[in-house]
């Protein structure tokens, strides 16, 4: 398995983001963007399985994991701005972006606004919109009532609904611990930012090659959500994972890595000239 090194990037004054890096120096850059309350650890199973053709980076976003926790700045626009700053600081000129869950919102915003920096976009269990989902509305009500320390029982219950199949026990325990690092106000402000944003509008203007990965047993996002994205992004393709839930990259990391590697090869084959 690939060795993972953990580093940090000071993306702006008062904001340092830890990130994990893995893979081979000559591989195609791939930047992984996590969702609400996750951290770079969400992609540890993928980073360890990267083939020689890929070089991966997974950052912890502001307020999450061991990243700095500014008092504000938790809208999708803020996360997208941080992501561009991360690319600049780490020296990634052009990359394949992989966003999971709500992290796919910031990823697609960057793909739409900086197409010269993005070779392709992979969205893993990413919402088209959230305002029409009773489960998310119910989560918002519970999140608004949170106070520090965030109860472990709340996080464990939430995590139990992330997968339809088996997940490595060590990974699940790690992700629970990572969720518990997130202060209540970060949960609240991040979710509020997602629900107040016009998520359909963030799908406009995306011209880079796009691949959707979705678990057919995702209890949070129905198939119609993926159709919303397919309809909005010309040429986007969908791969459905039978028997998988929302956290399909935890359930089937080997297949997810293989699908990402195949997509990267398709859009940027070895020997192809760099984009101007």
C-alpha positions as CSV (number, residue, x, y, z in Angstrom):
1,X,0.0,0.0,0.0
2,X,1.0,3.6,-0.6
3,X,2.7,5.5,2.2
4,X,0.8,8.5,3.4
5,X,2.5,11.6,4.8
6,X,0.6,14.3,6.7
7,X,1.6,17.9,6.2
8,X,0.0,21.4,6.6
9,X,-0.7,24.3,4.4
10,X,-1.1,27.9,5.5
11,X,-3.7,29.0,3.0
12,X,-4.3,32.5,4.4
13,X,-3.7,34.5,7.5
14,X,-5.1,32.6,10.5
15,X,-6.0,29.5,8.5
16,X,-3.8,26.4,8.3
17,X,-5.2,23.3,6.9
18,X,-3.7,19.8,7.5
19,X,-3.5,17.5,4.5
20,X,-2.4,14.0,3.6
21,X,-0.3,13.3,0.6
22,X,0.3,9.9,-1.0
23,X,1.3,8.4,-4.3
24,X,4.1,8.9,-6.9
25,X,5.6,12.2,-7.8
26,X,5.0,11.7,-11.5
27,X,1.3,10.7,-11.0
28,X,-1.7,12.7,-12.1
29,X,-2.6,15.1,-9.2
30,X,-5.9,14.2,-7.5
31,X,-7.3,16.4,-4.7
32,X,-9.9,14.9,-2.4
33,X,-12.5,17.1,-0.7
34,X,-14.6,15.8,2.2
35,X,-18.1,16.6,3.4
36,X,-19.7,17.9,6.6
37,X,-17.8,17.0,9.8
38,X,-15.4,14.7,8.0
39,X,-11.6,15.3,7.6
40,X,-8.8,14.1,5.3
41,X,-9.2,10.7,7.1
42,X,-12.3,10.1,5.1
43,X,-10.0,9.3,2.1
44,X,-7.4,7.3,3.9
45,X,-8.7,4.0,2.4
46,X,-8.3,5.6,-1.1
47,X,-4.9,7.2,-0.5
48,X,-3.5,3.9,0.6
49,X,-4.6,2.2,-2.6
50,X,-3.5,4.8,-5.2
51,X,-1.8,3.3,-8.2
52,X,1.4,4.6,-9.6
53,X,-0.5,6.8,-12.1
54,X,-2.0,9.0,-9.4
55,X,-0.7,11.4,-6.7
56,X,-3.2,12.2,-4.1
57,X,-3.9,15.1,-1.7
58,X,-6.7,15.1,0.9
59,X,-7.2,18.2,3.0
60,X,-9.1,18.9,6.1
61,X,-11.4,21.9,5.6
62,X,-11.6,24.8,8.0
63,X,-13.2,23.9,11.3
64,X,-12.9,20.2,10.6
65,X,-10.4,17.6,11.9
66,X,-7.3,19.4,13.1
67,X,-7.7,22.4,10.9
68,X,-7.9,25.9,12.3
69,X,-11.4,26.9,13.4
70,X,-12.1,30.6,12.5
71,X,-15.3,32.0,14.0
72,X,-17.0,32.4,10.6
73,X,-16.6,31.6,6.9
74,X,-18.5,28.3,6.5
75,X,-20.5,28.9,3.4
76,X,-19.9,26.8,0.2
77,X,-18.2,29.9,-1.3
78,X,-15.8,30.0,1.7
79,X,-14.8,26.4,1.3
80,X,-14.4,26.8,-2.5
81,X,-12.1,29.8,-1.9
82,X,-10.0,27.8,0.6
83,X,-9.7,25.0,-2.0
84,X,-8.3,27.3,-4.7
85,X,-5.9,28.8,-2.1
86,X,-4.8,25.3,-1.2
87,X,-4.0,24.5,-4.8
88,X,-1.9,27.7,-5.0
89,X,0.0,27.1,-1.8
90,X,0.8,23.5,-2.4
91,X,1.8,24.2,-6.0
92,X,-0.9,22.2,-7.9
93,X,-1.3,23.9,-11.2
94,X,-4.0,21.5,-12.6
95,X,-5.7,18.6,-10.8
96,X,-8.5,16.1,-10.9
97,X,-11.0,17.1,-8.1
98,X,-12.8,14.4,-6.1
99,X,-15.6,15.6,-3.8
100,X,-17.6,13.4,-1.5
101,X,-21.0,14.3,-0.1
102,X,-21.3,18.0,0.6
103,X,-17.6,18.4,-0.2
104,X,-18.6,17.9,-3.8
105,X,-20.4,21.3,-3.7
106,X,-17.2,23.2,-3.1
107,X,-15.4,21.0,-5.7
108,X,-17.9,21.7,-8.4
109,X,-17.9,25.4,-7.7
110,X,-14.1,25.4,-8.2
111,X,-14.5,23.3,-11.4
112,X,-17.0,25.9,-12.7
113,X,-15.0,29.0,-11.8
114,X,-11.5,27.7,-12.5
115,X,-11.7,25.3,-15.4
116,X,-8.1,26.0,-16.3
117,X,-7.0,24.5,-13.0
118,X,-9.3,21.4,-13.1
119,X,-8.8,18.5,-15.5
120,X,-11.9,16.6,-14.3
121,X,-14.4,16.3,-11.6
122,X,-15.5,13.2,-9.7
123,X,-18.6,13.5,-7.4
124,X,-19.1,10.7,-4.8
125,X,-22.6,10.7,-3.3
126,X,-23.0,14.4,-3.9
127,X,-26.4,16.2,-3.6
128,X,-28.0,18.1,-6.5
129,X,-30.0,20.0,-3.9
130,X,-30.8,19.6,-0.2
131,X,-33.9,21.6,0.5
132,X,-36.3,18.9,-0.7
133,X,-34.9,16.2,1.6
134,X,-36.8,15.5,4.9
135,X,-33.8,13.6,6.3
136,X,-31.6,16.7,5.9
137,X,-34.3,19.0,7.4
138,X,-34.5,16.7,10.4
139,X,-30.7,16.7,10.7
140,X,-30.7,20.5,10.6
141,X,-33.1,20.6,13.5
142,X,-30.9,18.3,15.6
143,X,-27.7,20.2,14.7
144,X,-29.2,23.5,15.7
145,X,-29.7,22.1,19.1
146,X,-26.1,20.9,19.5
147,X,-23.8,22.4,22.1
148,X,-20.2,21.5,23.0
149,X,-19.1,18.9,23.6
150,X,-21.0,17.3,20.7
151,X,-22.6,14.1,22.1
152,X,-20.9,10.9,20.9
153,X,-24.3,9.2,20.7
154,X,-25.4,11.8,18.1
155,X,-22.3,11.2,15.9
156,X,-22.6,7.4,16.2
157,X,-26.2,7.4,15.1
158,X,-25.3,9.6,12.2
159,X,-22.4,7.5,11.1
160,X,-24.5,4.3,11.2
161,X,-26.6,5.6,8.3
162,X,-23.6,6.4,6.1
163,X,-23.0,2.9,4.8
164,X,-25.2,0.0,3.6
165,X,-22.4,-2.6,3.7
166,X,-19.5,-3.4,5.9
167,X,-16.8,-0.7,6.7
168,X,-13.5,-1.4,8.3
169,X,-14.1,-1.1,12.1
170,X,-10.9,1.0,12.6
171,X,-12.0,3.5,9.9
172,X,-15.5,3.9,11.4
173,X,-14.0,4.5,14.9
174,X,-11.6,7.0,13.4
175,X,-14.3,8.9,11.6
176,X,-16.4,9.1,14.7
177,X,-13.5,10.6,16.5
178,X,-12.9,13.0,13.7
179,X,-16.6,14.1,13.8
180,X,-16.3,14.7,17.5
181,X,-13.5,17.2,16.9
182,X,-15.9,19.5,15.1
183,X,-17.3,22.2,17.4
184,X,-21.1,22.7,17.4
185,X,-21.0,26.1,15.7
186,X,-19.1,24.6,12.8
187,X,-21.7,21.9,12.4
188,X,-24.4,24.6,12.5
189,X,-22.8,27.1,10.2
190,X,-21.7,24.6,7.6
191,X,-25.1,23.0,7.4
192,X,-26.8,26.4,7.4
193,X,-24.6,27.5,4.5
194,X,-25.4,24.5,2.5
195,X,-29.2,24.8,3.0
196,X,-29.2,28.5,2.3
197,X,-27.2,28.2,-0.9
198,X,-28.8,27.7,-4.3
199,X,-27.1,24.3,-4.9
200,X,-28.7,24.0,-8.4
201,X,-26.9,27.2,-9.4
202,X,-23.6,25.7,-8.4
203,X,-24.0,23.2,-11.2
204,X,-24.1,25.9,-13.9
205,X,-21.1,26.5,-16.1
206,X,-19.2,23.2,-15.4
207,X,-17.4,22.3,-18.6
208,X,-14.8,19.8,-17.4
209,X,-15.3,16.1,-17.8
210,X,-17.4,14.8,-14.8
211,X,-18.0,11.4,-13.3
212,X,-20.7,10.6,-10.7
213,X,-20.3,7.7,-8.3
214,X,-23.5,6.8,-6.4
215,X,-24.6,4.0,-4.1
216,X,-28.0,2.6,-5.0
217,X,-28.8,2.2,-1.3
218,X,-28.0,5.8,-0.4
219,X,-30.7,6.7,2.1
220,X,-29.8,10.4,2.0
221,X,-29.6,11.1,-1.8
222,X,-32.0,9.4,-4.2
223,X,-31.2,8.5,-7.8
224,X,-33.2,11.6,-8.9
225,X,-30.5,13.8,-7.2
226,X,-27.9,12.3,-9.5
227,X,-30.2,12.9,-12.5
228,X,-30.3,16.6,-11.5
229,X,-26.5,16.7,-11.8
230,X,-26.5,14.7,-15.0
231,X,-29.0,17.1,-16.6
232,X,-27.0,20.1,-15.6
233,X,-23.4,19.0,-16.6
234,X,-23.1,18.2,-20.3
235,X,-21.4,14.8,-20.9
236,X,-21.4,13.8,-17.2
237,X,-21.5,10.0,-16.6
238,X,-22.9,8.0,-13.7
239,X,-21.6,4.8,-12.2
240,X,-24.0,3.1,-9.8
241,X,-22.7,0.9,-7.0
242,X,-25.1,-1.8,-6.2
243,X,-25.5,-2.6,-2.5
244,X,-23.6,0.5,-1.4
245,X,-24.8,3.5,0.6
246,X,-23.8,7.1,1.0
247,X,-20.3,6.3,2.1
248,X,-19.5,4.1,-0.8
249,X,-15.8,5.0,-0.8
250,X,-15.6,3.5,2.6
251,X,-17.4,0.4,1.6
252,X,-15.7,-0.3,-1.7
253,X,-12.4,1.6,-1.8
254,X,-10.8,-0.7,-4.3
255,X,-13.5,-0.2,-6.9
256,X,-13.6,3.6,-6.2
257,X,-9.9,3.9,-6.7
258,X,-10.0,1.9,-9.9
259,X,-12.9,4.0,-11.3
260,X,-11.0,7.2,-10.4
261,X,-7.8,5.9,-12.0
262,X,-9.7,4.9,-15.2
263,X,-11.4,8.2,-15.4
264,X,-8.1,10.1,-14.9
265,X,-6.5,8.0,-17.7
266,X,-9.4,8.7,-20.0
267,X,-9.4,12.5,-19.6
268,X,-5.6,12.9,-19.3
269,X,-3.8,9.9,-20.9
270,X,0.0,9.6,-20.3
271,X,1.9,11.5,-22.9
272,X,-0.8,14.0,-23.6
273,X,0.3,17.6,-23.7
274,X,-0.4,19.8,-20.7
275,X,-3.3,22.3,-21.0
276,X,-2.0,25.8,-21.8
